[in-house]
Every structure is written in C-alpha cells, then in structure tokens.
C-alpha cells in the first residue's frame, strides 16, 4: 500500500476485528516458526515497589539496538480480482453485512480505483501489493510472520535493516493460527531470542517493532492487558492482548517482553477506523513454535480435535448444573464417532480442567487443544450431575471444521417455563436425526425470552434426556432458580439457560 493512499477515507466506519498488517491486501498463509535457542540478555525489569519508591523501567533502547536488526519488512506482490467503483466510491458488489469482515478486503476496497467513473464493470485482474513485518528466528534465513501477510502472494521480498532486499520463499502456512514461515538464502543473519508466555504477566511491559503503514523499523511500547483472549474469528488462538500501538503493517512483527525475548507475534487489532484503538492482539510464541515444528517435520500442519461443541457457562447455567462457580466449558454436542464420544464425554458435561490446567472460560478448551497434535492424550476433569470425574481422550486429526465455541444469545426471563411440547413423530425424529426429544409447538414466558422458538426440538433438561412432557414438568418442578434446556435447531445444538424466577 503506497503512503499516498493513506489519505483515502474508508467507505464507512464499523467496529471490526482487523488483521493488523496486510496493507493493500496480502492474504493469509501459515508460517512455520523456528524455535531459537538464543538467550536474551537481561534488561532491567519492572520492579514492584512501595508507594513513592522509584521503579526501574525496561531499557527499550537496548532491546531495540540488539534485536531490531532481526526484524524485517515484508512486501508482497500478487494479483486479485477487483471491481470498478461508481461515483460514490462504492464497490459494485457492496460491503458485507458482517462487521468482522476480512482486513485485506477492506483495504483493497479503499485502494481500488476501477475504470471509468459512474459506471459498473466486471471484476478484472489487478496488481495487489501489500506490506507487513516479520522477524528472523534462524541465522540461515528462517523468518516468522503472519499467514495473512503472504496469502496469495506471487512474490515475497524481505528487506533487512541494512537495506538489503532478499527474495523469500514461503515454506509453509497455517490459516487457522495465522502463522507462516519464510526462507531467504543468506547466512549469519541476526536472530531474536524466544521467551515463554507462561512467564508473561498481565501488566508487564512489552515492546513491538514493525512497519506500521509502511514506516519501517518503528518501535512502540505498552503493557499486557490480558492473556488467553478468544476472538470471534474461529481461530482457537489464546491471544495476548496489549495496549501497544499496533497498526496495519505491524502484522507479523515480534512482541518482546522486558527481557528482550519474543513472546508473541502481532496479528490483529480491534478498531473502528482501521487504525490504533489501544486494543491489539498477538499470537503466543509457544503456539507458533508448535506450528513451526510440524511444518519442519512434515511440510504441513495437522490440528488436533476433541470432537465436541462447547459453550460458555454463565451464572444461570451454573445454577442449573449446580456448579459452585460459573466456570468451565459446557459440552453442547458430542461428535458421533469422535475422540470425545470414545472417551465417554456426554452432552451436559462441564469440562473444568484439562491436563491439570483450569478451564475458566469455554475458550480455554480449544486454546489447549490448539497446542496439541493428533495422537496426544488429554486428561479432563469433568462435572457431571453434581460430581467430578476424570476422562482421558486421544485426540484425532481435525476435519474441515474444528472445535466450535457456541455462544448462547439467550437472555434470562422471568416466570414459568412457557413451552407447549409434544412427542416427535417417527418421521420427525428421522429428519432431526435424534432418538428422542420433544417438539416445541409454542414458546412463551421465560423460554421465549431465553430464545427458544416454535419448531425447536427439546432434547434434555439440566442434562437429563427428555422423552415425555410429564418428565419435563417433573424436572422443572424440582428446579429452583433456573433450568438448562438442550435445544436442537436444524443441525445445531446448544444449551439455553432459562431463569425461572
């Protein structure tokens, strides 16, 4: 993206989760991350001090001087289909309704000028240019960046701080984690040192180096805002959230801790305008290293799957399942023939720990699975009908779609349950693919407010499969504050919490 194009005004302002660096629309590809064994020189750490006492800040200049030469600018050239614009500057096909649209498409829309003004034309091939950042992890020329920076690129050029420009080859890419690895033919290159995300604390100082808006070797600093952030992009990456100034062009660049170790790869920003808003996200270096190892060993990336659809546990669901706190991943559906079914997991189970690590949010489960490979065994602590038990599953390779995090858009209502139910006819059971359940003929009161609709199939109440209206009345009659209804709509299943008042 040329700097003169920065003066263009976006066609409209929307809240968008944007990839932080494919200026001009470089696409997503997964990159291999080579784990460096270089040790970082200790820099002055942030010290806890009594009120009024002096605090030593990190020596950012020292980190930049030593590891800045290992940060590179990446430029890509490719081809993409574009459409001409009319006089209002709108694309012929319009913008998507979903606010979480793809970053590089947005910037293409800003740059596409089309042919004659005031008329529409068929999509045509046009040059695509983009810029991003990366960093060297091996002295023989292995470079880590984001997959979206090099997606669909025909040519990839790496520019070093000594102004050398080298043609790069994409060794591998993984769109799911947005990791990609490049290789340039060179020797004795400067490299970064790698740290551990486990040692990174919320509130700790961090430093980013990259090429925002094409301005090479730009240094920005901030603090870690949160760890293990899940984003609505189906990536299952436990992002590091920071307030470091990250903008388009920073994507793929390193996030350093106060000791000069890389702990993340700057990847996405949350923005209303496409620019810095104080909320940026980095991919943990541990996950990137796992992806790198697979690409080096096999030339491709295989993600593991447990075979469950999970959703968040809110207070109403916690009350329904008699959980002490609203924590864990609630199993809404178990894949037939999958690892979870083989291990004995059931719909209505709440996974509270995996491999000894607590599962506080439902996003913690896919984040842990993302660090595993097919064939790994995972041990889970599961809450079922008021008791804890241990379940061990052997993970399988991921299919086209991985572990889903289902979100209940339900709101709690007041009063009675408010469902008119009847048994399913044999043909209806066959069409729905269920052995039991009751058809919702009408929904009112608390159930309607919670989001239950006529035509839904009620499969279970508080984890107990239902086969008759009388059974539902009995379970609801014994419930105190709320019930959790397992509802199937189409091919999707989800637990809907209903507050009974």
C-alpha positions, 0 to 999 in steps of 0.5 A: 500500500503506497503512503499516498493512499493513506489519505483515502477515507474508508467507505464507512466506519464499523467496529471490526476485528482487523488483521493488523498488517496486510496493507493493500491486501496480502492474504493469509498463509501459515508460517512455520516458526523456528524455535531459537535457542538464543538467550536474551540478555537481561534488561532491567525489569519492572520492579514492584515497589512501595508507594513513592519508591522509584521503579526501574523501567525496561531499557527499550533502547537496548532491546531495540539496538540488539534485536531490531536488526532481526526484524524485517519488512515484508512486501508482497506482490500478487494479483486479485480480482477487483471491481470498478467503483461508481461515483460514490466510491462504492464497490459494485458488489457492496460491503458485507453485512458482517462487521468482522469482515476480512482486513485485506478486503477492506483495504483493497476496497479503499485502494481500488480505483476501477475504470471509468467513473459512474459506471459498473464493470466486471471484476478484472485482474489487478496488481495487489501489493501489500506490506507487513513485518516479520522477524528472523528466528534462524541465522540461515534465513528462517523468518516468522510472520503472519499467514495473512501477510503472504496469502496469495502472494506471487512474490515475497521480498524481505528487506533487512535493516541494512537495506538489503532486499532478499527474495523469500520463499514461503515454506509453509502456512497455517490459516487457522493460527495465522502463522507462516514461515519464510526462507531467504538464502543468506547466512549469519543473519541476526536472530531474536531470542524466544521467551515463554508466555507462561512467564508473561504477566498481565501488566508487564511491559512489552515492546513491538517493532514493525512497519506500521503503514509502511514506516519501517523499523518503528518501535512502540511500547505498552503493557499486557492487558490480558492473556488467553483472549478468544476472538470471534474469528474461529481461530482457537488462538489464546491471544495476548492482548496489549495496549501497544500501538499496533497498526496495519503493517505491524502484522507479523512483527515480534512482541518482546517482553522486558527481557528482550525475548519474543513472546508473541507475534502481532496479528490483529487489532480491534478498531473502528477506523482501521487504525490504533484503538489501544486494543491489539492482539498477538499470537503466543510464541509457544503456539507458533513454535508448535506450528513451526515444528510440524511444518519442519517435520512434515511440510504441513500442519495437522490440528488436533480435535476433541470432537465436541461443541462447547459453550460458555457457562454463565451464572444461570447455567451454573445454577442449573448444573449446580456448579459452585462457580460459573466456570468451565466449558459446557459440552453442547454436542458430542461428535458421533464417532469422535475422540470425545464420544470414545472417551465417554464425554456426554452432552451436559458435561462441564469440562473444568480442567484439562491436563491439570490446567483450569478451564475458566472460560469455554475458550480455554478448551480449544486454546489447549487443544490448539497446542496439541497434535493428533495422537496426544492424550488429554486428561479432563476433569469433568462435572457431571450431575453434581460430581467430578470425574476424570476422562482421558481422550486421544485426540484425532486429526481435525476435519474441515471444521474444528472445535466450535465455541457456541455462544448462547444469545439467550437472555434470562426471563422471568416466570414459568417455563412457557413451552407447549411440547409434544412427542416427535413423530417417527418421521420427525425424529428421522429428519432431526436425526435424534432418538428422542426429544420433544417438539416445541409447538409454542414458546412463551414466558421465560423460554421465549425470552431465553430464545427458544422458538416454535419448531425447536426440538427439546432434547434434555433438561439440566442434562437429563434426556427428555422423552415425555412432557410429564418428565419435563414438568417433573424436572422443572418442578424440582428446579429452583432458580433456573433450568438448562434446556438442550435445544436442537435447531436444524443441525445445531445444538446448544444449551439455553439457560432459562431463569425461572424466577 
